[in-house]
Amino acid sequence: MPLGYRGNAHWRDMSEYVVHFTKDTPDGQDYRNMLSILHDGCLRPGDRMLGTVPFLRRWPPAIELHQCVCLSEIPLDQLDRLTSRRSVLGIGFRKTYLAEQGGVRVWYIDKDAPVGNSIRRAIWDAAEAAEAAEDPDNPIFRLTPFVDPIGEYASGPYEFDWEREWRVRGELRFSPDDVPFLFIPAEHHAGARRMFDEAVRENLGPSYSCRYIDPLWPDDQIQAALAAIVPPLAPPTPFRPPF
């Protein structure tokens, strides 16, 4: 069954997919933003630096290195807490596709725990040395955007490990073939289908003929929509030590 993981339908705490939801906007431009993303075939990072090295804000090359596109691997039947924070419009990708594009799971560490302090200190020392050497290609920067220290800060708690985030550094480019489903409220499915069919007929842009899913649907409707996409993956081969 498509809900679940690696062919195990009862692994409902896991997912084969990662999702990106657009931001809810007070001016009602949510749909326009979504259409712009789909037309361009590109998710672009925000201006905010992500990761473990905020002191590098004084070093301009570090800003681009720590700007990422953010996605979530929350199971598709448990998205209500994510849509309430973002919106009900979004894009789904297979994890395998995202990994091919350089996507990585965020590594959450408890910033005030001994292990968290050790990791942060090691990263900061290496990043400071790279900054001093003016070396933005230092391997440390393949790590720093993907490590999030969670805990209490002067500005308040930073505890978003529940988002089960993946990140891609820089832009994430895609084609309609890379998108197995879109998140669109059910009342707009027919209109979206007509719009994309017209895009093909009039050569107006890319057409997304994938499945449309309302993220607020109950489990069985989401399951039925996913079942029409691809057959479930085979369960993983049990690990056996090489001795």
Secondary structure as UniProt FT lines:
FT   TURN            6..7
FT   TURN            9..10
FT   TURN            12..13
FT   STRAND          17..21
FT   TURN            26..27
FT   HELIX           30..40
FT   STRAND          42..43
FT   HELIX           54..58
FT   HELIX           60..65
FT   STRAND          68..72
FT   TURN            76..77
FT   HELIX           80..83
FT   TURN            84..85
FT   STRAND          90..94
FT   HELIX           95..100
FT   TURN            101..102
FT   STRAND          104..105
FT   STRAND          107..110
FT   TURN            111..112
FT   HELIX           114..132
FT   TURN            133..134
FT   TURN            136..137
FT   HELIX           139..142
FT   HELIX           144..146
FT   STRAND          147..153
FT   TURN            154..155
FT   STRAND          156..158
FT   HELIX           161..163
FT   STRAND          165..169
FT   STRAND          172..173
FT   HELIX           176..178
FT   STRAND          181..183
FT   HELIX           186..188
FT   HELIX           189..201
FT   TURN            202..203
FT   STRAND          211..213
FT   TURN            215..216
FT   HELIX           219..227
FT   TURN            228..229
//
